Amino acid sequence: MTRGVAAVAITAAAVAAYAQERPESILPPGFGEPAPAPSPRATSSAPRATPTGSALTTAPAPAATGLVQPLPLDLPAPVASATPSPTPTVDPAVLAQYEMPLSARRSLDRVGPAGEREGALAADAFGEADGRYLEGLMRRVAAPLPSRWLSILLRRTLVAQLDTPAQVHGADFAAERAWLLLRMGEAVGARAVVQSVDNAGYTPKLYQVAMNAALATGDPAELCPIADAGFAATRERGWTLAQAMCAGLAGEPARAKALVTAARKRNVATGIDLQLAQKVVGAGPGGGQAVTIEWAGVDALTAWRFGLAAATGVTIPADMFATAGPQARYWYALAPGIPMAERLTSAEAAAGQGVLSAAALVDLYGALDAANDTPAPVAASINDLRTAYIGGDMDTRLTALRALWGATPAYPRLVLTARAAARLPVRTGIADAPQLVASMLTAGLDRSAARWRAAVDEGSDAWAMIALADPDSGGRLSYRQLSSYAGSGNAALKQRLFFAGLAGLGRLTQEDTERAAAALDVKIGAENSWTRAIDRAASDGQPGTVVLLAAIGMQTPQWRGVPPAMLYRIVSALRAVGLEGEARMIAAEALARV
């Protein structure tokens, strides 16, 4: 077993262990610690039903205290009775009917914000797979992934309206999906998954992920409907300050200040963590004096600090992002409270990762073009982008594209120029053809790229990417054509990846596949626990499980770390479950980014 394959080996025992863990907290120190346990109370000895296989269960809802009936108008003032009637008690189940009728409640049997019409996978994407196994896979994904297209496919899987698999609680499974989305940098998708569960159905695990999703989107007000219940269910200290912030935002400054004072006395939070919470309180009606935030001495950027700073317009120093994962940059790109010009660099990084689409990135540039305070370097890029789209002749537009790309095009800039590249007429002898083809394929413009097939040299990078991405390629390439490819840069690795992509897409004969595998030393027939798992998921028709296992297979920050044999398995499995378009894009992306 190779070292790369050993890193992704899956055992049933390991998966079961992972499924029982809670997400690692990304709140500042102290927020993940439980508050002192309350004094013991008498409880019933009768056992409570718990969801089978659930890692964490939902705390019981507090008992209802009564129902206030609305009074009709023009009634006489009430007069005290000599024999007052007893206050009627109301069954909590009856009260729940008034709070949310059965017709308005959402089932935990199917959870998610997006359907197939929105581009997500089908509800049965995980088939008959065990939920504990799937949760274990999600925990093992080291996000962000090196592949933009696999990241996009993984997001479409996780945000889908999915049937809750066996052996897990629906809210817990939603929490695992949202937690992986947060690690991918998909803050908006994570929030949407969390919000797909009714508040009454939250589990302690989902409360924890919900707090992180609210912070990642820079929206502490999102915590207000669940702050009290979140504290009651988890006893985590972060909810204490959430209650104070929500009181301030609700126009209850006295209560908010009292809660902040109590939190300070109990040492719930100190320093910048407490100051940021006070700043949120001060943003509410009658919040009082402003709070100045000083980052001096702060050693790390946590989700708490990120979320509250983004919500209150506090500038996060650039060096703080070096103390956090790349996910924070992608969250920053999506945070609406941050000025657009400050988000631009992060937005380009997010587009390169697949968090933002090519169209969304162009829209951001367009919005900056309409702004009055656009920095000069950004204005220059806007002018080049405009010329690339609607400039004069082809040479003028190519010059503008080269200015945007630079000497060595960064992948996000290829994403930015995808549709501008697709608008160019086909011409032979263009030295920038590989960049043009790669740029179009970042946005999935496969037929636009395929127009250039006759204009590029056989054996070039542009030719190889088109051979992989062309949706209308009815034939197979010969061994001679495969051997003619000599990509620029790391030619040996590119040729092996090219072979892996062609073989996975079925674009080589069996004889040529075996011959090339031996010549290039790509062990596409090797087996281990990961290959058996992804092959089994493909044969069982489980596209969601295949996507998770494909992500497991890319446990590396760079494309050059993905073994060609693993790319072959990923492409082949995706094609087997009906995701050939995504398989083609992933195979072509490998050549563009190595």
C-alpha positions in Angstrom: 0.0 0.0 0.0 1.4 3.4 -1.0 1.8 6.1 1.5 -0.9 8.3 -0.1 -3.4 5.4 -0.1 -2.5 4.5 3.5 -3.5 8.0 4.5 -7.0 7.5 3.3 -7.5 3.9 4.4 -11.0 3.4 6.0 -11.9 0.9 8.6 -15.3 0.3 10.1 -14.0 0.8 13.6 -12.4 4.2 12.8 -15.6 5.4 11.1 -17.8 4.4 14.0 -15.4 6.2 16.4 -15.5 9.4 14.4 -19.3 9.3 14.2 -19.6 9.6 17.9 -17.5 12.7 18.2 -18.7 16.3 18.3 -17.3 18.9 16.0 -14.1 20.5 17.3 -15.0 23.9 18.6 -13.5 26.9 16.7 -14.6 29.4 19.4 -12.0 31.1 21.5 -10.6 29.3 24.5 -13.2 29.0 27.2 -16.2 29.1 25.0 -16.2 25.4 24.3 -16.0 24.6 28.0 -19.3 23.7 29.8 -20.6 25.9 32.5 -20.7 24.5 36.0 -23.3 21.8 36.2 -26.5 22.7 37.9 -27.4 21.1 41.2 -28.9 17.6 40.8 -32.7 17.5 40.4 -35.1 14.7 40.9 -35.8 13.0 37.5 -38.0 10.3 36.4 -36.4 6.8 36.2 -38.3 6.0 33.1 -35.9 5.7 30.1 -36.2 8.2 27.3 -36.3 7.2 23.6 -33.2 8.3 21.7 -32.6 8.3 18.0 -30.7 5.2 17.0 -27.1 5.9 16.2 -27.3 9.5 17.1 -24.0 10.9 18.5 -25.9 13.5 20.5 -29.5 13.7 21.4 -31.9 16.6 21.8 -32.6 17.9 25.2 -36.2 17.9 26.2 -38.1 21.1 25.6 -39.1 23.2 28.6 -42.6 22.7 29.8 -45.1 25.4 28.7 -46.2 27.8 31.4 -49.6 28.6 30.0 -51.3 30.3 27.1 -52.3 33.9 27.1 -55.7 34.2 25.3 -56.3 37.3 23.2 -59.1 39.6 24.5 -61.8 41.2 22.4 -62.1 44.9 22.3 -64.4 47.1 24.4 -64.6 44.8 27.4 -65.4 46.3 30.9 -62.6 46.4 33.3 -62.2 43.1 35.2 -63.5 42.9 38.7 -61.9 40.6 41.3 -64.0 37.6 42.1 -64.6 36.4 45.6 -63.7 32.9 44.4 -61.1 33.2 41.7 -61.1 30.4 39.1 -57.9 28.4 39.0 -55.5 29.2 36.1 -56.0 26.5 33.5 -53.1 24.4 32.5 -52.4 23.8 28.8 -50.9 20.7 27.4 -47.5 21.5 25.7 -48.6 19.4 22.7 -51.7 21.6 22.3 -49.6 24.8 22.7 -47.2 23.5 20.0 -50.0 23.3 17.6 -50.6 27.0 17.9 -46.9 27.9 17.7 -46.3 25.8 14.6 -49.1 23.8 12.9 -48.3 20.3 11.7 -48.6 21.5 8.1 -45.8 24.0 8.6 -43.3 21.7 10.3 -40.5 20.1 8.3 -39.6 16.5 8.7 -36.2 15.4 9.7 -36.5 12.5 7.3 -35.4 14.8 4.5 -33.3 17.9 5.2 -31.6 20.4 3.0 -32.1 23.7 1.2 -31.6 22.8 -2.5 -33.4 20.4 -4.8 -32.4 19.0 -8.2 -33.9 22.0 -10.0 -31.3 24.1 -8.2 -28.5 21.9 -9.3 -28.1 19.8 -6.2 -27.9 16.0 -6.1 -31.0 13.8 -5.8 -32.5 13.1 -2.4 -31.4 9.5 -2.5 -27.8 10.3 -3.4 -26.5 8.2 -0.5 -28.8 5.2 -1.2 -28.8 2.6 1.5 -25.4 3.7 3.1 -25.2 3.7 6.9 -25.4 7.2 8.3 -22.7 6.6 10.8 -20.3 5.6 8.0 -21.2 8.7 6.1 -20.6 11.0 9.1 -17.3 9.3 9.6 -16.3 10.1 6.0 -17.3 13.7 6.4 -15.1 14.0 9.4 -12.1 12.7 7.5 -12.3 15.2 4.6 -9.4 17.6 5.0 -10.9 20.7 3.5 -10.4 22.8 1.5 -9.8 20.4 -1.4 -7.2 21.0 -4.2 -9.8 20.7 -6.9 -12.2 23.5 -7.6 -14.6 21.2 -9.5 -14.7 18.5 -6.8 -15.3 21.3 -4.2 -18.3 22.5 -6.3 -19.6 19.0 -6.6 -19.2 18.3 -2.9 -21.1 21.5 -2.1 -23.9 20.4 -4.4 -24.0 17.1 -2.5 -24.0 18.6 1.0 -26.7 21.3 0.4 -29.1 18.9 -1.3 -32.5 17.9 0.1 -31.2 14.6 1.3 -33.0 11.6 2.8 -31.6 11.1 6.3 -29.7 7.8 6.2 -30.3 5.0 8.6 -28.7 5.0 12.1 -28.4 8.8 12.5 -30.6 11.6 13.7 -31.7 14.0 11.0 -30.5 17.1 12.8 -27.2 15.5 13.7 -26.6 14.5 10.0 -27.4 18.1 9.0 -24.9 19.3 11.5 -22.2 17.1 10.1 -23.0 18.4 6.6 -22.9 22.0 7.7 -19.7 21.5 9.6 -17.9 20.2 6.5 -19.3 23.1 4.5 -17.8 25.5 7.0 -14.4 23.8 6.7 -14.7 24.2 2.9 -15.3 27.9 3.3 -19.0 27.6 2.3 -20.5 29.7 5.0 -23.7 30.5 3.2 -24.3 26.9 2.3 -23.6 25.8 5.9 -26.1 28.4 7.2 -28.7 27.2 4.7 -28.4 23.6 5.8 -28.7 24.6 9.5 -31.8 26.6 8.8 -33.4 23.6 7.0 -34.1 22.2 10.5 -36.9 23.7 12.6 -35.7 25.2 15.9 -37.7 22.6 17.8 -35.7 19.8 16.2 -32.2 21.0 17.1 -29.8 18.7 18.9 -26.8 19.8 20.9 -24.5 19.1 18.0 -26.6 21.3 15.7 -26.7 24.1 18.2 -22.9 24.1 18.2 -22.6 24.1 14.4 -25.4 26.8 14.1 -23.3 29.1 16.3 -20.3 28.6 14.0 -22.4 29.1 10.9 -23.8 32.4 12.2 -20.3 33.6 13.1 -18.8 32.5 9.7 -21.5 34.6 7.9 -20.9 37.6 10.2 -24.5 37.5 11.4 -24.8 37.2 15.3 -28.5 38.1 15.1 -29.0 34.7 13.6 -28.4 33.3 17.0 -31.3 35.1 18.7 -34.1 32.6 18.0 -32.0 29.8 19.5 -29.8 31.5 22.1 -31.8 30.5 25.2 -32.4 27.0 24.0 -28.8 26.7 22.8 -27.5 27.5 26.3 -30.0 25.2 27.9 -29.1 22.3 25.7 -25.3 22.7 25.7 -24.4 24.8 28.7 -21.6 26.3 26.5 -20.3 29.7 27.5 -20.6 31.2 24.1 -24.4 31.2 24.4 -24.2 33.3 27.5 -22.8 36.3 25.5 -25.1 35.4 22.6 -28.0 36.0 25.0 -26.5 39.4 25.9 -26.0 40.4 22.3 -29.5 39.4 21.3 -31.0 41.4 24.2 -29.1 44.4 22.9 -30.2 43.9 19.3 -33.8 43.5 20.6 -33.7 46.9 22.2 -33.3 45.8 25.8 -30.1 47.6 26.7 -30.5 47.3 30.4 -30.9 43.5 30.3 -28.0 43.3 27.8 -25.6 45.2 30.0 -26.7 43.2 33.0 -25.9 39.9 31.2 -22.5 41.3 30.0 -21.6 42.4 33.6 -22.6 38.9 34.8 -20.5 37.3 32.1 -17.5 39.4 33.0 -17.8 38.5 36.7 -17.9 34.8 35.9 -14.9 35.2 33.5 -16.9 33.8 30.6 -14.8 35.9 28.2 -12.1 38.6 28.5 -10.1 40.9 26.2 -11.1 41.3 22.6 -13.7 38.5 22.8 -15.7 40.4 25.4 -15.1 43.7 23.7 -16.5 42.5 20.4 -19.6 41.2 22.2 -20.0 44.6 23.8 -19.7 46.3 20.4 -22.6 44.1 19.1 -24.7 45.1 22.2 -23.8 48.8 21.5 -25.1 48.5 18.0 -28.6 47.9 19.3 -31.1 50.7 20.1 -29.9 52.6 23.2 -26.8 50.4 23.3 -24.7 53.2 24.9 -21.1 54.1 24.4 -19.0 52.9 21.5 -16.3 50.2 22.0 -12.9 50.6 20.5 -11.3 47.3 19.3 -7.6 46.9 19.6 -5.9 43.9 17.9 -2.6 44.4 19.5 -1.6 41.3 21.5 -4.3 39.1 19.8 -2.6 35.9 18.8 -5.1 34.2 16.6 -8.2 34.8 14.5 -11.1 32.6 15.8 -14.6 32.2 14.4 -15.9 34.3 17.3 -13.5 37.2 16.5 -14.1 36.9 12.8 -17.9 36.9 13.0 -18.4 39.7 15.5 -15.8 41.9 13.7 -17.4 41.3 10.4 -20.8 42.1 11.8 -19.8 45.4 13.4 -17.5 46.8 10.6 -14.3 46.2 12.5 -11.3 45.9 10.2 -9.5 42.6 10.6 -5.8 43.1 10.2 -4.3 41.2 7.3 -1.8 39.4 9.4 -4.6 37.9 11.4 -5.6 35.7 8.5 -2.2 34.0 8.6 -3.2 32.5 12.0 -6.4 30.9 10.6 -7.1 28.4 7.8 -7.9 29.5 4.3 -11.6 29.0 5.1 -11.5 32.4 6.8 -10.6 34.1 3.6 -13.6 32.5 1.8 -15.9 33.5 4.7 -14.5 37.0 4.4 -15.3 37.1 0.7 -19.0 36.3 1.4 -19.5 38.6 4.4 -21.9 41.4 3.3 -20.8 43.9 6.0 -17.3 44.2 4.7 -16.6 46.8 2.0 -16.4 45.3 -1.5 -12.9 46.6 -2.2 -11.6 45.0 0.9 -13.2 41.7 -0.1 -11.8 41.6 -3.6 -8.6 39.6 -2.9 -10.5 37.1 -0.8 -13.2 36.9 -3.4 -10.7 35.9 -6.1 -9.3 33.2 -3.8 -12.8 32.0 -3.1 -13.5 31.8 -6.8 -10.4 29.7 -7.4 -11.7 27.3 -4.8 -15.2 27.2 -6.2 -16.9 29.1 -3.4 -17.8 31.9 -5.9 -18.7 31.3 -9.5 -17.0 33.1 -12.4 -20.2 35.1 -12.9 -20.2 36.2 -9.3 -16.6 37.3 -9.4 -17.3 39.4 -12.6 -20.4 40.9 -10.9 -18.2 42.0 -8.0 -15.8 43.7 -10.4 -18.8 45.4 -12.0 -20.1 46.6 -8.6 -16.7 48.1 -7.9 -16.7 49.8 -11.3 -19.9 51.6 -10.2 -18.4 52.6 -6.9 -16.8 56.0 -6.3 -13.8 54.9 -4.1 -12.3 52.1 -6.1 -8.5 51.9 -5.6 -6.4 52.7 -8.7 -5.0 49.1 -9.1 -8.5 47.6 -9.0 -9.7 50.3 -11.5 -6.9 49.3 -13.9 -8.0 45.6 -13.7 -11.6 46.6 -14.3 -10.6 48.5 -17.4 -8.7 45.4 -18.6 -11.7 43.2 -17.9 -14.0 45.5 -19.8 -11.6 45.5 -22.8 -11.3 41.7 -22.7 -15.1 41.4 -23.0 -16.0 44.2 -25.4 -12.8 45.6 -26.6 -11.9 46.3 -30.2 -10.2 43.6 -32.3 -9.0 40.2 -31.1 -5.4 41.4 -30.5 -6.6 44.2 -28.2 -8.7 41.8 -26.2 -5.9 39.3 -26.0 -3.6 42.0 -24.7 -6.1 42.8 -22.0 -6.4 39.2 -21.0 -2.6 38.9 -20.8 -2.6 42.0 -18.5 -5.1 40.3 -16.2 -3.2 37.0 -16.2 0.3 38.2 -15.8 3.4 36.1 -16.7 2.1 33.0 -14.9 -1.7 33.1 -14.7 -3.1 32.5 -11.2 -6.0 30.1 -11.3 -8.5 32.6 -9.9 -7.7 35.0 -12.7 -8.5 32.2 -15.2 -11.9 32.0 -13.5 -12.4 35.7 -13.8 -11.8 35.7 -17.6 -13.7 32.5 -18.5 -16.6 34.1 -20.4 -14.3 36.7 -22.0 -12.1 33.9 -23.3 -15.2 32.2 -24.7 -16.2 35.3 -26.7 -13.0 35.3 -28.7 -13.1 33.9 -32.3 -11.0 30.8 -32.9 -7.7 31.5 -34.6 -4.7 29.3 -35.2 -1.2 30.1 -33.9 -2.3 31.7 -30.6 0.4 31.2 -28.0 -2.2 31.8 -25.2 -4.4 28.9 -26.4 -3.7 26.8 -23.2 -4.7 29.7 -21.0 -7.8 30.4 -23.1 -8.9 26.8 -22.9 -8.1 26.4 -19.2 -10.0 29.7 -18.5 -13.1 28.5 -20.3 -13.1 25.2 -18.5 -13.0 26.8 -15.1 -16.6 27.9 -15.8 -17.6 24.6 -17.5 -17.7 26.1 -21.0 -16.7 22.8 -22.5 -18.2 23.3 -26.0 -16.7 26.8 -26.2 -13.3 25.3 -25.5 -13.9 22.4 -27.9 -14.2 24.9 -30.8 -10.4 25.3 -30.5 -9.6 21.7 -31.2 -8.6 22.2 -34.8 -6.7 25.4 -34.0 -4.2 23.9 -31.5 -1.4 21.5 -32.0 -1.8 17.8 -31.2 0.2 17.0 -28.1 -0.1 20.5 -26.6 -1.7 21.3 -23.2 -4.7 22.9 -24.9 -5.3 19.8 -27.1 -5.0 17.5 -24.1 -7.5 19.5 -22.0 -10.0 19.6 -24.9 -9.5 15.8 -25.4 -10.6 15.3 -21.8 -13.4 17.9 -21.6 -15.1 17.7 -24.9 -18.7 16.4 -24.2 -19.2 15.4 -27.9 -16.0 13.3 -28.3 -17.5 10.1 -29.7 -14.2 8.3 -30.4 -11.2 7.1 -28.5 -7.7 8.3 -28.6 -5.0 6.0 -29.8 -1.8 5.0 -27.9 0.1 7.1 -30.4 -2.0 10.2 -29.6 -1.6 9.6 -25.9 2.2 9.3 -26.3 2.4 12.5 -28.3 1.3 14.6 -25.3 4.3 16.5 -23.8 2.8 19.1 -21.5 4.7 22.1 -20.4 6.1 22.3 -16.9 6.0 18.9 -15.1 5.6 16.9 -18.3 6.0 13.5 -16.7 3.3 14.0 -14.1 1.0 15.7 -16.6 1.3 12.7 -19.0 0.4 10.3 -16.2 -2.6 12.5 -15.2 -3.7 12.8 -18.8 -3.6 9.0 -19.1 -5.5 8.6 -15.9 -8.2 11.0 -17.0 -8.6 9.3 -20.4 -8.7 5.9 -19.0 -11.3 6.9 -16.3 -13.5 8.5 -19.0 -13.3 5.4 -21.1 -11.5 7.2 -24.0 -8.9 4.5 -24.4 -9.3 0.9 -25.5 -8.6 -1.8 -23.0 -5.5 -2.8 -24.7 -4.1 0.8 -24.9 -5.1 1.3 -21.2 -3.1 -1.7 -20.1 -0.1 -0.8 -22.3 0.0 2.8 -21.1 -0.5 1.9 -17.4 2.6 -0.3 -17.7 4.7 2.2 -19.7 3.8 5.1 -17.3 3.9 3.0 -14.1 0.3 4.0 -13.1 -1.1 1.2 -11.0 -4.7 1.6 -11.9 -5.5 -2.0 -10.9 -4.1 -1.7 -7.3 -6.6 -2.3 -4.6 -7.0 -1.1 -1.0 -9.8 -0.2 1.4 -10.4 3.1 -0.3 -10.6 1.7 -3.9 -12.9 -1.0 -2.7 -15.1 1.5 -0.9 -15.4 3.9 -3.9 -15.9 1.0 -6.4 -18.7 -0.5 -4.1 -20.4 2.9 -3.8 -20.3 3.3 -7.6 -21.7 -0.2 -8.2 -24.5 0.5 -5.6 -25.4 3.7 -7.5 -24.6 6.1 -4.6 -23.3 9.3 -6.2 -23.3 11.1 -2.8 -21.1 8.5 -1.2 -18.8 8.5 -4.3 -18.4 12.2 -4.0 -17.4 11.9 -0.3 -14.9 9.2 -1.1 -13.5 11.2 -3.9 -12.9 14.0 -1.5 -11.2 11.6 0.9 -8.9 10.6 -2.0 -7.7 14.2 -2.4 -6.2 14.7 1.0 -3.5 17.1 -0.3 -3.4 20.9 -0.6 -2.0 20.8 -4.2 -2.9 19.0 -7.3 0.6 17.6 -7.7 0.0 15.6 -4.6 -2.9 13.6 -6.1 -1.7 10.2 -7.4 -2.7 9.5 -11.0 -4.1 6.1 -10.0 -6.4 7.8 -7.6 -7.5 10.3 -10.2 -8.4 7.4 -12.4 -10.6 5.8 -9.7 -12.3 9.2 -9.0 -13.1 9.9 -12.6 -14.2 6.4 -13.3 -16.5 6.3 -10.2 -18.1 9.7 -10.9 -18.7 8.6 -14.5 -20.3 5.3 -13.3 -22.9 7.2 -11.2 -23.9 9.6 -13.9 -21.6 12.5 -13.0 -19.6 12.4 -16.2 -19.6 16.2 -16.8 -18.0 16.8 -13.4 -15.6 13.9 -14.1 -14.5 15.6 -17.3 -14.0 18.9 -15.6 -11.9 17.4 -12.8 -9.7 15.5 -15.3 -9.1 18.7 -17.3 -8.5 20.8 -14.2 -5.6 18.4 -13.2 -3.7 19.4 -16.4 -4.4 23.1 -15.9 -3.2 23.3 -12.3 -0.2 20.9 -12.1 
